[in-house]
Amino acid sequence: MAACAGGAGLGIDPVQSETGNYCVDQAKSILQETFGPDTKITQAKMMSGYGQWSLWVRSNVSKDWIVFHPTGMYKDSICTTTAYISAPKILSTMWGYGDAADPVAKGTRPGPSSAESR
């Protein structure tokens, strides 16, 4: 029964979130992997409609929005529900508006090094 109580009695601490939103934390990590460790999120908001949601962020990389979408049909509450063991990693698609479109398209991507992809 303790397993159903969110780790109560099991000595498992919740995973800490820097921002209080695991999806914003993941977006920051993706942006830092793409544009460098000094990248910061200056504004973030969850947008939803038609049963879908996305995370819209502004950063010090551009003045326009960068948009992230989840990998599947997750409810947006997954981003703020206390996580145990590990934080959810569900963002899969990133694209940018206006002046954010070009940096997003040209940014370095995590994955194989350029030497490996030649």
MODELLER restraints for C-alpha pairs under 7 A, 6 or more apart:
rsr = mdl.restraints
at = mdl.atoms
rsr.add(forms.Gaussian(group=physical.xy_distance, feature=features.Distance(at['CA:2:A'], at['CA:8:A']), mean=5.72, stdev=0.5))
rsr.add(forms.Gaussian(group=physical.xy_distance, feature=features.Distance(at['CA:2:A'], at['CA:9:A']), mean=6.15, stdev=0.5))
rsr.add(forms.Gaussian(group=physical.xy_distance, feature=features.Distance(at['CA:12:A'], at['CA:84:A']), mean=6.96, stdev=0.5))
rsr.add(forms.Gaussian(group=physical.xy_distance, feature=features.Distance(at['CA:13:A'], at['CA:84:A']), mean=6.60, stdev=0.5))
rsr.add(forms.Gaussian(group=physical.xy_distance, feature=features.Distance(at['CA:14:A'], at['CA:82:A']), mean=6.45, stdev=0.5))
rsr.add(forms.Gaussian(group=physical.xy_distance, feature=features.Distance(at['CA:14:A'], at['CA:83:A']), mean=5.68, stdev=0.5))
rsr.add(forms.Gaussian(group=physical.xy_distance, feature=features.Distance(at['CA:14:A'], at['CA:84:A']), mean=4.66, stdev=0.5))
rsr.add(forms.Gaussian(group=physical.xy_distance, feature=features.Distance(at['CA:15:A'], at['CA:83:A']), mean=5.57, stdev=0.5))
rsr.add(forms.Gaussian(group=physical.xy_distance, feature=features.Distance(at['CA:15:A'], at['CA:84:A']), mean=5.44, stdev=0.5))
rsr.add(forms.Gaussian(group=physical.xy_distance, feature=features.Distance(at['CA:15:A'], at['CA:85:A']), mean=6.58, stdev=0.5))
rsr.add(forms.Gaussian(group=physical.xy_distance, feature=features.Distance(at['CA:15:A'], at['CA:86:A']), mean=6.14, stdev=0.5))
rsr.add(forms.Gaussian(group=physical.xy_distance, feature=features.Distance(at['CA:15:A'], at['CA:87:A']), mean=6.19, stdev=0.5))
rsr.add(forms.Gaussian(group=physical.xy_distance, feature=features.Distance(at['CA:17:A'], at['CA:25:A']), mean=6.87, stdev=0.5))
rsr.add(forms.Gaussian(group=physical.xy_distance, feature=features.Distance(at['CA:18:A'], at['CA:25:A']), mean=6.52, stdev=0.5))
rsr.add(forms.Gaussian(group=physical.xy_distance, feature=features.Distance(at['CA:19:A'], at['CA:25:A']), mean=6.45, stdev=0.5))
rsr.add(forms.Gaussian(group=physical.xy_distance, feature=features.Distance(at['CA:20:A'], at['CA:80:A']), mean=6.51, stdev=0.5))
rsr.add(forms.Gaussian(group=physical.xy_distance, feature=features.Distance(at['CA:21:A'], at['CA:79:A']), mean=5.24, stdev=0.5))
rsr.add(forms.Gaussian(group=physical.xy_distance, feature=features.Distance(at['CA:21:A'], at['CA:80:A']), mean=4.93, stdev=0.5))
rsr.add(forms.Gaussian(group=physical.xy_distance, feature=features.Distance(at['CA:22:A'], at['CA:79:A']), mean=4.90, stdev=0.5))
rsr.add(forms.Gaussian(group=physical.xy_distance, feature=features.Distance(at['CA:22:A'], at['CA:80:A']), mean=6.31, stdev=0.5))
rsr.add(forms.Gaussian(group=physical.xy_distance, feature=features.Distance(at['CA:22:A'], at['CA:87:A']), mean=6.43, stdev=0.5))
rsr.add(forms.Gaussian(group=physical.xy_distance, feature=features.Distance(at['CA:22:A'], at['CA:88:A']), mean=6.68, stdev=0.5))
rsr.add(forms.Gaussian(group=physical.xy_distance, feature=features.Distance(at['CA:23:A'], at['CA:79:A']), mean=5.14, stdev=0.5))
rsr.add(forms.Gaussian(group=physical.xy_distance, feature=features.Distance(at['CA:26:A'], at['CA:89:A']), mean=6.65, stdev=0.5))
rsr.add(forms.Gaussian(group=physical.xy_distance, feature=features.Distance(at['CA:28:A'], at['CA:40:A']), mean=6.71, stdev=0.5))
rsr.add(forms.Gaussian(group=physical.xy_distance, feature=features.Distance(at['CA:28:A'], at['CA:41:A']), mean=6.35, stdev=0.5))
rsr.add(forms.Gaussian(group=physical.xy_distance, feature=features.Distance(at['CA:31:A'], at['CA:39:A']), mean=6.50, stdev=0.5))
rsr.add(forms.Gaussian(group=physical.xy_distance, feature=features.Distance(at['CA:32:A'], at['CA:38:A']), mean=6.89, stdev=0.5))
rsr.add(forms.Gaussian(group=physical.xy_distance, feature=features.Distance(at['CA:32:A'], at['CA:39:A']), mean=5.35, stdev=0.5))
rsr.add(forms.Gaussian(group=physical.xy_distance, feature=features.Distance(at['CA:33:A'], at['CA:110:A']), mean=6.23, stdev=0.5))
rsr.add(forms.Gaussian(group=physical.xy_distance, feature=features.Distance(at['CA:34:A'], at['CA:107:A']), mean=5.50, stdev=0.5))
rsr.add(forms.Gaussian(group=physical.xy_distance, feature=features.Distance(at['CA:34:A'], at['CA:108:A']), mean=5.02, stdev=0.5))
rsr.add(forms.Gaussian(group=physical.xy_distance, feature=features.Distance(at['CA:34:A'], at['CA:109:A']), mean=5.33, stdev=0.5))
rsr.add(forms.Gaussian(group=physical.xy_distance, feature=features.Distance(at['CA:34:A'], at['CA:110:A']), mean=6.72, stdev=0.5))
rsr.add(forms.Gaussian(group=physical.xy_distance, feature=features.Distance(at['CA:35:A'], at['CA:107:A']), mean=6.13, stdev=0.5))
rsr.add(forms.Gaussian(group=physical.xy_distance, feature=features.Distance(at['CA:35:A'], at['CA:108:A']), mean=6.80, stdev=0.5))
rsr.add(forms.Gaussian(group=physical.xy_distance, feature=features.Distance(at['CA:39:A'], at['CA:59:A']), mean=6.97, stdev=0.5))
rsr.add(forms.Gaussian(group=physical.xy_distance, feature=features.Distance(at['CA:39:A'], at['CA:60:A']), mean=6.18, stdev=0.5))
rsr.add(forms.Gaussian(group=physical.xy_distance, feature=features.Distance(at['CA:39:A'], at['CA:61:A']), mean=6.65, stdev=0.5))
rsr.add(forms.Gaussian(group=physical.xy_distance, feature=features.Distance(at['CA:40:A'], at['CA:59:A']), mean=5.50, stdev=0.5))
rsr.add(forms.Gaussian(group=physical.xy_distance, feature=features.Distance(at['CA:40:A'], at['CA:60:A']), mean=5.82, stdev=0.5))
rsr.add(forms.Gaussian(group=physical.xy_distance, feature=features.Distance(at['CA:41:A'], at['CA:57:A']), mean=6.56, stdev=0.5))
rsr.add(forms.Gaussian(group=physical.xy_distance, feature=features.Distance(at['CA:41:A'], at['CA:58:A']), mean=5.83, stdev=0.5))
rsr.add(forms.Gaussian(group=physical.xy_distance, feature=features.Distance(at['CA:41:A'], at['CA:59:A']), mean=4.26, stdev=0.5))
rsr.add(forms.Gaussian(group=physical.xy_distance, feature=features.Distance(at['CA:41:A'], at['CA:60:A']), mean=6.74, stdev=0.5))
rsr.add(forms.Gaussian(group=physical.xy_distance, feature=features.Distance(at['CA:42:A'], at['CA:58:A']), mean=5.51, stdev=0.5))
rsr.add(forms.Gaussian(group=physical.xy_distance, feature=features.Distance(at['CA:42:A'], at['CA:59:A']), mean=4.98, stdev=0.5))
rsr.add(forms.Gaussian(group=physical.xy_distance, feature=features.Distance(at['CA:42:A'], at['CA:60:A']), mean=6.82, stdev=0.5))
rsr.add(forms.Gaussian(group=physical.xy_distance, feature=features.Distance(at['CA:43:A'], at['CA:57:A']), mean=5.49, stdev=0.5))
rsr.add(forms.Gaussian(group=physical.xy_distance, feature=features.Distance(at['CA:43:A'], at['CA:58:A']), mean=5.05, stdev=0.5))
rsr.add(forms.Gaussian(group=physical.xy_distance, feature=features.Distance(at['CA:43:A'], at['CA:59:A']), mean=6.91, stdev=0.5))
rsr.add(forms.Gaussian(group=physical.xy_distance, feature=features.Distance(at['CA:44:A'], at['CA:55:A']), mean=6.99, stdev=0.5))
rsr.add(forms.Gaussian(group=physical.xy_distance, feature=features.Distance(at['CA:44:A'], at['CA:56:A']), mean=5.63, stdev=0.5))
rsr.add(forms.Gaussian(group=physical.xy_distance, feature=features.Distance(at['CA:44:A'], at['CA:57:A']), mean=4.29, stdev=0.5))
rsr.add(forms.Gaussian(group=physical.xy_distance, feature=features.Distance(at['CA:44:A'], at['CA:58:A']), mean=6.45, stdev=0.5))
rsr.add(forms.Gaussian(group=physical.xy_distance, feature=features.Distance(at['CA:45:A'], at['CA:55:A']), mean=5.90, stdev=0.5))
rsr.add(forms.Gaussian(group=physical.xy_distance, feature=features.Distance(at['CA:45:A'], at['CA:56:A']), mean=5.33, stdev=0.5))
rsr.add(forms.Gaussian(group=physical.xy_distance, feature=features.Distance(at['CA:45:A'], at['CA:57:A']), mean=6.51, stdev=0.5))
rsr.add(forms.Gaussian(group=physical.xy_distance, feature=features.Distance(at['CA:46:A'], at['CA:53:A']), mean=6.89, stdev=0.5))
rsr.add(forms.Gaussian(group=physical.xy_distance, feature=features.Distance(at['CA:46:A'], at['CA:54:A']), mean=5.88, stdev=0.5))
rsr.add(forms.Gaussian(group=physical.xy_distance, feature=features.Distance(at['CA:46:A'], at['CA:55:A']), mean=4.69, stdev=0.5))
rsr.add(forms.Gaussian(group=physical.xy_distance, feature=features.Distance(at['CA:46:A'], at['CA:56:A']), mean=6.24, stdev=0.5))
rsr.add(forms.Gaussian(group=physical.xy_distance, feature=features.Distance(at['CA:47:A'], at['CA:53:A']), mean=5.45, stdev=0.5))
rsr.add(forms.Gaussian(group=physical.xy_distance, feature=features.Distance(at['CA:47:A'], at['CA:54:A']), mean=5.34, stdev=0.5))
rsr.add(forms.Gaussian(group=physical.xy_distance, feature=features.Distance(at['CA:47:A'], at['CA:55:A']), mean=6.23, stdev=0.5))
rsr.add(forms.Gaussian(group=physical.xy_distance, feature=features.Distance(at['CA:48:A'], at['CA:54:A']), mean=6.36, stdev=0.5))
rsr.add(forms.Gaussian(group=physical.xy_distance, feature=features.Distance(at['CA:53:A'], at['CA:76:A']), mean=6.63, stdev=0.5))
rsr.add(forms.Gaussian(group=physical.xy_distance, feature=features.Distance(at['CA:54:A'], at['CA:67:A']), mean=6.71, stdev=0.5))
rsr.add(forms.Gaussian(group=physical.xy_distance, feature=features.Distance(at['CA:54:A'], at['CA:68:A']), mean=5.69, stdev=0.5))
rsr.add(forms.Gaussian(group=physical.xy_distance, feature=features.Distance(at['CA:54:A'], at['CA:69:A']), mean=4.84, stdev=0.5))
rsr.add(forms.Gaussian(group=physical.xy_distance, feature=features.Distance(at['CA:54:A'], at['CA:70:A']), mean=6.99, stdev=0.5))
rsr.add(forms.Gaussian(group=physical.xy_distance, feature=features.Distance(at['CA:55:A'], at['CA:67:A']), mean=5.73, stdev=0.5))
rsr.add(forms.Gaussian(group=physical.xy_distance, feature=features.Distance(at['CA:55:A'], at['CA:68:A']), mean=5.09, stdev=0.5))
rsr.add(forms.Gaussian(group=physical.xy_distance, feature=features.Distance(at['CA:55:A'], at['CA:69:A']), mean=6.51, stdev=0.5))
rsr.add(forms.Gaussian(group=physical.xy_distance, feature=features.Distance(at['CA:56:A'], at['CA:65:A']), mean=6.08, stdev=0.5))
rsr.add(forms.Gaussian(group=physical.xy_distance, feature=features.Distance(at['CA:56:A'], at['CA:66:A']), mean=5.77, stdev=0.5))
rsr.add(forms.Gaussian(group=physical.xy_distance, feature=features.Distance(at['CA:56:A'], at['CA:67:A']), mean=4.53, stdev=0.5))
rsr.add(forms.Gaussian(group=physical.xy_distance, feature=features.Distance(at['CA:56:A'], at['CA:68:A']), mean=6.42, stdev=0.5))
rsr.add(forms.Gaussian(group=physical.xy_distance, feature=features.Distance(at['CA:57:A'], at['CA:65:A']), mean=5.50, stdev=0.5))
rsr.add(forms.Gaussian(group=physical.xy_distance, feature=features.Distance(at['CA:57:A'], at['CA:66:A']), mean=5.30, stdev=0.5))
rsr.add(forms.Gaussian(group=physical.xy_distance, feature=features.Distance(at['CA:57:A'], at['CA:67:A']), mean=6.37, stdev=0.5))
rsr.add(forms.Gaussian(group=physical.xy_distance, feature=features.Distance(at['CA:58:A'], at['CA:64:A']), mean=6.17, stdev=0.5))
rsr.add(forms.Gaussian(group=physical.xy_distance, feature=features.Distance(at['CA:58:A'], at['CA:65:A']), mean=5.01, stdev=0.5))
rsr.add(forms.Gaussian(group=physical.xy_distance, feature=features.Distance(at['CA:58:A'], at['CA:66:A']), mean=6.22, stdev=0.5))
rsr.add(forms.Gaussian(group=physical.xy_distance, feature=features.Distance(at['CA:62:A'], at['CA:99:A']), mean=6.12, stdev=0.5))
rsr.add(forms.Gaussian(group=physical.xy_distance, feature=features.Distance(at['CA:62:A'], at['CA:100:A']), mean=5.34, stdev=0.5))
rsr.add(forms.Gaussian(group=physical.xy_distance, feature=features.Distance(at['CA:63:A'], at['CA:99:A']), mean=6.79, stdev=0.5))
rsr.add(forms.Gaussian(group=physical.xy_distance, feature=features.Distance(at['CA:64:A'], at['CA:97:A']), mean=5.86, stdev=0.5))
rsr.add(forms.Gaussian(group=physical.xy_distance, feature=features.Distance(at['CA:64:A'], at['CA:98:A']), mean=5.86, stdev=0.5))
rsr.add(forms.Gaussian(group=physical.xy_distance, feature=features.Distance(at['CA:64:A'], at['CA:99:A']), mean=5.94, stdev=0.5))
rsr.add(forms.Gaussian(group=physical.xy_distance, feature=features.Distance(at['CA:64:A'], at['CA:100:A']), mean=5.52, stdev=0.5))
rsr.add(forms.Gaussian(group=physical.xy_distance, feature=features.Distance(at['CA:65:A'], at['CA:96:A']), mean=5.93, stdev=0.5))
rsr.add(forms.Gaussian(group=physical.xy_distance, feature=features.Distance(at['CA:65:A'], at['CA:97:A']), mean=5.53, stdev=0.5))
rsr.add(forms.Gaussian(group=physical.xy_distance, feature=features.Distance(at['CA:65:A'], at['CA:100:A']), mean=6.50, stdev=0.5))
rsr.add(forms.Gaussian(group=physical.xy_distance, feature=features.Distance(at['CA:66:A'], at['CA:94:A']), mean=6.84, stdev=0.5))
rsr.add(forms.Gaussian(group=physical.xy_distance, feature=features.Distance(at['CA:66:A'], at['CA:95:A']), mean=5.71, stdev=0.5))
rsr.add(forms.Gaussian(group=physical.xy_distance, feature=features.Distance(at['CA:66:A'], at['CA:96:A']), mean=4.27, stdev=0.5))
rsr.add(forms.Gaussian(group=physical.xy_distance, feature=features.Distance(at['CA:66:A'], at['CA:97:A']), mean=6.36, stdev=0.5))
rsr.add(forms.Gaussian(group=physical.xy_distance, feature=features.Distance(at['CA:66:A'], at['CA:100:A']), mean=6.34, stdev=0.5))
rsr.add(forms.Gaussian(group=physical.xy_distance, feature=features.Distance(at['CA:67:A'], at['CA:94:A']), mean=5.53, stdev=0.5))
rsr.add(forms.Gaussian(group=physical.xy_distance, feature=features.Distance(at['CA:67:A'], at['CA:95:A']), mean=5.36, stdev=0.5))
rsr.add(forms.Gaussian(group=physical.xy_distance, feature=features.Distance(at['CA:67:A'], at['CA:96:A']), mean=6.01, stdev=0.5))
rsr.add(forms.Gaussian(group=physical.xy_distance, feature=features.Distance(at['CA:68:A'], at['CA:91:A']), mean=6.20, stdev=0.5))
rsr.add(forms.Gaussian(group=physical.xy_distance, feature=features.Distance(at['CA:68:A'], at['CA:93:A']), mean=5.42, stdev=0.5))
rsr.add(forms.Gaussian(group=physical.xy_distance, feature=features.Distance(at['CA:68:A'], at['CA:94:A']), mean=4.58, stdev=0.5))
rsr.add(forms.Gaussian(group=physical.xy_distance, feature=features.Distance(at['CA:68:A'], at['CA:95:A']), mean=6.80, stdev=0.5))
rsr.add(forms.Gaussian(group=physical.xy_distance, feature=features.Distance(at['CA:69:A'], at['CA:91:A']), mean=5.52, stdev=0.5))
rsr.add(forms.Gaussian(group=physical.xy_distance, feature=features.Distance(at['CA:69:A'], at['CA:92:A']), mean=6.03, stdev=0.5))
rsr.add(forms.Gaussian(group=physical.xy_distance, feature=features.Distance(at['CA:69:A'], at['CA:93:A']), mean=5.17, stdev=0.5))
rsr.add(forms.Gaussian(group=physical.xy_distance, feature=features.Distance(at['CA:69:A'], at['CA:94:A']), mean=6.75, stdev=0.5))
rsr.add(forms.Gaussian(group=physical.xy_distance, feature=features.Distance(at['CA:70:A'], at['CA:90:A']), mean=5.13, stdev=0.5))
rsr.add(forms.Gaussian(group=physical.xy_distance, feature=features.Distance(at['CA:70:A'], at['CA:91:A']), mean=4.21, stdev=0.5))
rsr.add(forms.Gaussian(group=physical.xy_distance, feature=features.Distance(at['CA:70:A'], at['CA:92:A']), mean=5.56, stdev=0.5))
rsr.add(forms.Gaussian(group=physical.xy_distance, feature=features.Distance(at['CA:71:A'], at['CA:90:A']), mean=5.44, stdev=0.5))
rsr.add(forms.Gaussian(group=physical.xy_distance, feature=features.Distance(at['CA:71:A'], at['CA:91:A']), mean=5.76, stdev=0.5))
rsr.add(forms.Gaussian(group=physical.xy_distance, feature=features.Distance(at['CA:71:A'], at['CA:92:A']), mean=5.19, stdev=0.5))
rsr.add(forms.Gaussian(group=physical.xy_distance, feature=features.Distance(at['CA:95:A'], at['CA:101:A']), mean=6.53, stdev=0.5))
rsr.add(forms.Gaussian(group=physical.xy_distance, feature=features.Distance(at['CA:95:A'], at['CA:104:A']), mean=6.31, stdev=0.5))
rsr.add(forms.Gaussian(group=physical.xy_distance, feature=features.Distance(at['CA:96:A'], at['CA:104:A']), mean=6.12, stdev=0.5))
